[in-house]
Amino acid sequence: MRTQLKCRNKKRLILLKAKRRHLRHLRNMPEDHDHSPEDIKARLAPGKAAGFLRDAVYGGIDGAVTTLAIVAGVAGAGLPNSVIVVLGCANILADGFSMAAGNFAGTKADIDDRKRIIAVEERHIRKFPDGEKAELREILLQRGLTGTILESAVAEIASQKQKWIDIMLTEEYGLPRDPPNPWRLAFVTFFAFILAGSVPLAPFLLSLQQPFEISVGATLATFFAIGAIKSRWSLSPWWRSGLETLLIGSIAALVAYVVGLAFQI
């Protein structure tokens, strides 16, 4: 009897803890957006800027990783701290600008390709309207429209060329509805790179005692913070996302330090 009571109490305790974890998860979830007609119209209106989370995370991680790699490599080679400062500052400015310029050029290339595809679709609509309508019909059919509703939708959309092209861009080519802003993405990448890349250098610039140890600790904390912040836009727990990013940065720093030891003076 006592054994059964203990088992029941243990099960109740497990269920109670699970319920508490679930409630904490619900409290941490972002609030649902409003579904009023005005809010829906504003939220789904065209012309909204593309998100920049990916560029901020990428720039931040790369800035911290590359700068810490320089710090670890130079420290492993036994070179003076002044070399770390010079190479680190050069990396932050040059590599940060290079990343921003690369992101700008890549985004601009995507926009140019988008314009080319729009020109192709305009030409096809002009020369092969029946074939383009057949493609539109297949797209709507796969979205669940059938019968007279399907035909009415095809006719209505085909009467508005810009709407027609917009649907073909997203459904046929997999492009986002609105083009990204290359200047904005380049600035976000550069700013994130500079901000995170300055962390490994700060102890050397401030002439702190044991700067290498402080640099490594501060940078690893930055990796974890970036991952934890990133979890706000994912389903992963903050600690798991933080540990994943921390692991990536730690491996990069370890590799650089080992290479530096191989060339130690």
HELIX and SHEET records of a PDB file:
HELIX    1   1 ARG A    2  ASN A   28  1                                  27    
HELIX    2   2 PRO A   37  ARG A   43  1                                   7    
HELIX    3   3 LEU A   53  GLY A   76  1                                  24    
HELIX    4   4 ASN A   81  LYS A  127  1                                  47    
HELIX    5   5 PRO A  129  GLN A  142  1                                  14    
HELIX    6   6 GLY A  147  ALA A  158  1                                  12    
HELIX    7   7 LYS A  161  GLU A  171  1                                  11    
HELIX    8   8 PRO A  182  LEU A  205  1                                  24    
HELIX    9   9 PRO A  211  LYS A  230  1                                  20    
HELIX   10  10 SER A  231  TRP A  233  5                                   3    
HELIX   11  11 TRP A  238  ALA A  262  1                                  25    
END                                                                             
